[in-house]
Amino acid sequence: MEKTIYSCEYSLLRKWLIKQRHLKKLTQRDVGKLLDTPHSWVGKVEQGERRLDIVEYARICKALQINPYDGLALILQAMEDSTEDR
């Protein structure tokens, strides 16, 4: 099993979070301020240099005012699609 940070599902989740941030017209600095964390942390997460744990994911979703279940559904669908391709 590959490390999850390199999986296509994790990549989809990162891209989804970036898209949601853009839709809210927020910068990485804005999100960093909302989370009380350096903007560089947000950048590392978005670039895949740092892996999110589930609590961090929930905090980002709360800061962006998005439903965390939508991101989880995206991951689950990708996993189901990859199983069907086998």
Residue pairs with C-beta under 8 A, 6 or more apart in sequence:
4 10
4 51
5 48
5 51
6 48
8 78
8 82
9 75
9 78
9 79
10 48
10 51
10 75
11 48
12 74
12 75
12 78
13 57
13 71
13 74
13 75
14 45
14 46
14 48
16 70
16 71
16 74
17 45
17 46
17 60
17 64
17 71
18 46
20 64
20 66
21 28
21 31
21 64
24 64
24 65
26 34
26 64
27 39
28 39
28 42
28 43
28 46
29 39
31 39
31 42
31 60
31 63
31 64
32 38
32 39
32 40
32 41
32 42
33 39
34 63
34 64
35 41
35 42
35 59
35 60
35 63
41 50
44 50
45 52
45 56
45 60
52 60
57 68
57 71
58 68
61 67
61 68
61 71
62 68
